[in-house]
């Protein structure tokens, strides 16, 4: 089973946890194992955006592909994740 990192907007987004939980269901229905930054952040206790991004990028690098949520272009972090995934030749599935 391939692992897919979920990239989407989190900052200043009310209800982002529910949105990412729904995305996990969608990724699972596509036959892949979801990797959500919401789960990663539960174990990180950083205070700076750059530190969060290091955790997220490490997680994304360990995945086979990325599941890009509809709002990914509105997120500075998700944009970085998608651009890096593209440059690395990872599969990207758009919601």
N, C-alpha and C positions, 0 to 999 in steps of 0.2 A: 504494500500500500504506500503510495506517495504521500509525502507530507507537504501541505500547502500553508504558507504564512499568510495571514489576513492583514491587508494594508488598507487603512481608511482613516478618516478624521476622528480624533479623540479630543484634542484641545478645544476648550470652550464649546463642547457639544453635550447638551443634556441628553441623557438616555443612551449614551454610547455603549454601555455594557449590554443593553438589550439588543442593540444593533449588531454588535460583535457576536453575541450568543446566537442570533438568527443566522449570521454568516457561517458560524461553526456548523449549524445544521445543514446549510446549503452545501458546504464543502463535503460534509459526510455523505450527503445524498449523491454527490458527484463521484463518490467512491474513494475519497482521499481522507487523510487524517488532518484535521485542522490544527493550526498553531496560532493562537490568539495573543496579541500583545497584552490584552487584559489579564490573561493568566500569567504572562511573564512579569508584568508590573506588580502582581501580588507578592512576588519574591524580591523585588527591588525596592530600595528605600532611598532613592536619589532625590535631589532637589533641583537639579538643572536639566534642561531639555537635552543637552548634548549627552549627558550620562544615560538618560532614558534611551536615546537613539543607539548608543553602543549596545545596550541589552537587546534592543529590537533587531538591529542589524545582525548581531551574532545569531539570534534565533532564525532570522530569515536565511542566513547563509547555510544553516543546517537543514534547510527544507529543499524539496525538489522544485518547488514553484511558489508562485504568489497568487492569491485570490484578491483582486483589486475591487474594493467596494466602489459604488457609484460616486461617492464623494471624495475619492482619493486625490483628485486634482486640487481640492480645497485645503489640503493638509501639507504643510511644509515637510513633515516627517515621512508621510506616505509617498510623496513625490520623490524624495531621496531613495526610499526603499524600492520603488518601481523602477527608477532610472538605473539603480545598481543591479537589480535583477535582470533588466534588459541587457545591460552591458555584459553580464555574466552568462547570458544565454539561457536563463531559467525560463520555464514555461510560465506564462501569465494568463490567468483566466479572469475575464472582466465580468463583474456581476451584471 
